[in-house]
Amino acid sequence: MRLSRFAAVSSSLLLGAVLALTGAGAAQAAETAALDYVALGDSYSSGVGSGSYDSASGDCKRSTKAYPVLWKNANAPSSFAFTACSGARTGDVTANQLGPLSSATDLVSLTIGGNDAGFADVMTTCVLQSEATCISRVNQAKSYVDTTLPGKLDSVYTAIRNKAPAAHVVVLGYPRFYQLGGSCVAGLSENERSAINGASDYLNAAVAKRAADHGYTFSSVVPSFTGHEICSSSSWLHSVNWLNIGESYHPTAAGQSGGYLPTFRNAV
């Protein structure tokens, strides 16, 4: 059976480790372990909320503290393209982000689907309106996830495979936003926080199903963010920030390095 390029590279990494332990061939192993990596997706991949934005990325707000850059810095791939963009929906990925993909691409990462499902509007509704209105808006988003989002995800995943047929594609999910139980001054009731967490799980399940159907690896960040949700004593997520509304409900720098980076690293 012919190995994919990524599988071959993975084998070379293992061989390199053996050679290094025996004191032979370390330089050659490092050279053959090079990867061509492309990072796609929305604000959770571009690094909104973590600061240190590249001014050249403009409104896309690509951060030097985002998990794709952290992984790149630690692993020195032979090439790295970072096209993830704040506010991106599925159609934005296919229209604007796939240029760097090619038959030589070994590794792709992305987060996508949250903006299509209306995440920002859900959070705005829940913060500003009644509990009943919040729950209704959450249910509306879940209906969209059932009826419309799968087809949009299929379009993105198919386009990636067409342009990068040999790539190992890692699709990352979204965290649960709130730690439940106890007292929490977050402007939302326990029922609202529970509904929002449930909607995140619902979205993650849909994204995971479509990714698996395309042969991609889905990795949940929920385990790594457990204990670091909003209302915890060590949150890795911004709560609502009226002075910088765009960073609300996004991972902090610690959320990128402690939540997304290890989840991605384990999937590679």
C-alpha positions in Angstrom: 0.0 0.0 0.0 1.4 3.4 -0.9 1.8 5.7 2.0 0.5 9.3 1.8 3.1 12.0 2.0 2.0 12.9 5.5 2.3 9.2 6.6 5.7 9.1 5.1 6.7 12.3 6.9 5.4 10.8 10.2 7.5 7.7 9.6 10.5 9.9 9.0 9.9 11.6 12.4 10.0 8.3 14.1 13.1 7.2 12.3 14.7 10.5 13.2 14.0 10.0 16.8 15.7 6.5 16.7 18.7 7.9 14.8 19.0 10.7 17.3 19.0 8.3 20.2 21.7 6.2 18.5 23.7 9.4 17.7 23.5 9.0 13.9 21.7 10.9 11.2 20.1 13.7 13.3 20.7 16.3 10.6 19.2 14.2 7.9 16.2 13.3 10.0 15.5 17.0 10.7 15.7 17.8 7.0 13.3 15.0 5.9 10.8 15.8 8.6 9.8 19.1 7.0 6.1 19.8 6.5 4.1 22.3 4.4 1.5 23.6 6.7 -1.5 25.9 6.0 -3.7 27.3 8.7 -7.3 28.2 7.7 -10.4 29.3 9.6 -12.1 31.9 11.7 -11.2 34.1 14.6 -10.5 31.1 16.9 -7.7 30.2 14.5 -6.5 33.7 13.7 -6.1 34.4 17.4 -8.6 37.1 18.1 -8.5 37.7 21.9 -4.9 36.8 22.3 -3.4 40.2 21.3 -0.2 40.8 19.4 -1.9 41.1 16.0 0.1 41.3 12.8 -0.8 44.8 11.4 -0.4 43.5 7.9 -3.4 41.1 8.5 -5.8 44.1 8.9 -9.3 43.2 10.0 -8.4 39.4 9.9 -6.5 40.0 13.2 -3.9 37.2 12.9 -2.0 37.0 16.1 1.5 35.9 16.8 0.0 34.1 19.8 -2.5 32.0 17.8 -2.0 28.3 18.0 -0.9 27.9 14.3 2.0 30.4 14.8 2.9 28.7 18.1 3.0 25.3 16.4 5.0 26.7 13.5 7.5 28.3 15.9 8.0 25.0 17.8 8.2 22.8 14.7 9.8 24.8 11.9 7.8 23.5 9.0 9.4 23.9 5.6 6.6 26.3 4.6 3.8 28.0 6.6 0.8 29.9 5.3 -1.6 31.6 7.7 -4.9 32.7 6.1 -7.4 32.3 9.0 -9.4 35.5 9.4 -11.7 37.0 12.0 -15.3 36.8 11.2 -14.8 34.1 8.5 -17.7 31.9 7.5 -17.5 28.8 5.4 -17.9 30.8 2.1 -15.1 33.1 3.1 -12.7 30.1 3.6 -13.5 28.8 0.1 -13.4 32.2 -1.5 -10.4 33.8 0.2 -8.3 31.4 2.1 -7.4 28.3 0.0 -4.8 30.0 -2.3 -1.8 28.5 -0.5 -3.1 24.9 -0.7 -1.5 22.6 -3.3 -0.7 18.9 -3.9 2.5 19.6 -1.8 0.5 20.6 1.3 1.0 18.1 4.1 -0.9 19.6 7.0 -4.0 21.8 7.3 -5.8 23.1 10.4 -9.0 25.1 10.7 -11.9 26.1 12.9 -15.1 27.0 11.0 -18.9 27.0 11.5 -19.4 29.2 14.5 -20.0 32.4 12.5 -22.3 30.6 10.0 -24.4 29.4 13.0 -24.7 32.9 14.3 -22.6 32.6 17.4 -22.0 36.4 17.8 -25.7 37.2 17.5 -26.6 34.4 20.0 -24.2 35.9 22.5 -25.5 39.5 21.9 -29.1 38.3 22.3 -28.4 36.5 25.5 -26.5 39.3 27.1 -28.9 42.1 26.2 -32.3 40.4 26.2 -34.5 38.1 28.4 -33.8 34.5 29.3 -36.7 33.4 27.1 -35.4 35.3 24.1 -31.9 33.9 24.7 -33.1 30.3 24.8 -35.2 30.9 21.7 -32.2 32.3 19.8 -30.1 29.3 20.9 -32.7 26.9 19.6 -32.8 28.8 16.3 -29.0 28.4 16.0 -29.3 24.7 16.7 -31.9 24.4 13.9 -29.5 26.0 11.5 -26.8 23.6 12.5 -29.2 20.7 11.7 -30.6 22.0 8.4 -28.0 24.2 6.7 -24.5 24.0 8.2 -23.7 20.4 7.1 -23.9 21.4 3.5 -21.7 24.4 4.0 -19.1 22.4 5.8 -19.2 19.8 3.0 -18.4 22.6 0.5 -15.3 23.7 2.6 -14.0 20.2 3.3 -14.4 19.2 -0.4 -12.7 22.3 -1.6 -9.7 21.6 0.7 -9.4 18.0 -0.4 -9.6 19.0 -4.1 -6.7 21.5 -3.7 -4.6 19.5 -1.2 -5.4 15.8 -1.8 -2.5 14.4 0.3 -2.9 16.7 3.3 -3.6 15.6 6.9 -6.5 17.9 7.8 -7.2 18.7 11.5 -10.5 20.3 12.3 -10.7 21.8 15.8 -13.9 22.6 17.7 -15.0 25.3 20.1 -14.9 25.3 23.9 -17.7 25.3 26.3 -18.0 28.9 27.4 -19.2 28.7 31.0 -18.4 26.8 34.1 -21.8 25.9 35.7 -22.7 25.9 39.3 -21.9 28.2 42.1 -22.0 32.0 41.9 -20.8 33.8 38.8 -21.2 37.5 37.9 -21.4 37.0 34.1 -24.7 38.8 33.3 -26.4 35.6 32.4 -28.6 33.2 34.3 -27.6 29.6 34.9 -30.2 28.4 32.4 -28.8 30.7 29.8 -25.2 29.6 30.4 -26.3 26.0 30.3 -28.1 26.6 27.0 -25.1 28.2 25.5 -22.8 25.4 26.5 -25.3 22.9 25.0 -25.3 24.8 21.8 -21.5 24.7 21.6 -21.6 20.9 22.1 -24.3 20.7 19.4 -22.2 22.7 17.0 -19.1 20.6 17.8 -21.0 17.3 17.2 -22.1 18.5 13.8 -18.6 19.7 12.8 -17.1 16.4 14.0 -19.6 14.4 12.0 -18.9 16.2 8.7 -15.1 16.1 9.3 -15.2 12.4 9.9 -17.3 11.8 6.8 -14.5 13.5 4.8 -11.8 11.5 6.4 -10.5 14.4 8.5 -9.4 14.5 12.1 -11.7 16.3 14.5 -10.2 17.4 17.8 -12.3 18.7 20.7 -10.8 21.5 22.8 -13.5 21.0 25.5 -11.2 18.7 27.6 -8.3 21.2 27.6 -10.6 24.1 28.5 -12.3 22.3 31.3 -11.6 24.3 34.5 -10.8 27.3 32.4 -14.2 28.4 31.3 -15.8 31.8 32.0 -16.8 31.8 35.7 -13.9 29.6 36.6 -11.0 30.9 38.8 -8.6 30.7 35.9 -10.6 31.5 32.7 -8.9 31.2 29.3 -11.8 32.9 27.6 -12.8 36.6 27.6 -16.3 37.4 28.9 -18.2 40.2 27.4 -15.9 43.2 27.0 -17.8 46.4 26.1 -14.5 48.3 25.5 -13.3 45.7 23.0 -16.5 43.8 21.9 -14.7 41.9 19.2 -12.6 40.0 21.7 -15.6 38.9 23.8 -16.0 35.1 24.1 -12.7 34.4 22.4 -9.6 32.6 23.9 -7.0 34.6 25.7 -3.3 34.0 24.9 -3.4 31.3 27.6 -6.4 29.7 25.8 -4.4 29.5 22.6 -1.2 28.2 24.2 -2.8 26.0 26.9 -6.0 25.0 25.1 -5.8 25.0 21.3 -2.1 24.4 20.8 -1.8 21.0 22.7 -5.1 19.8 21.2 -3.7 20.5 17.7 -0.3 19.1 18.6 -1.9 15.8 19.7 -3.8 15.6 16.5 -0.8 16.1 14.2 
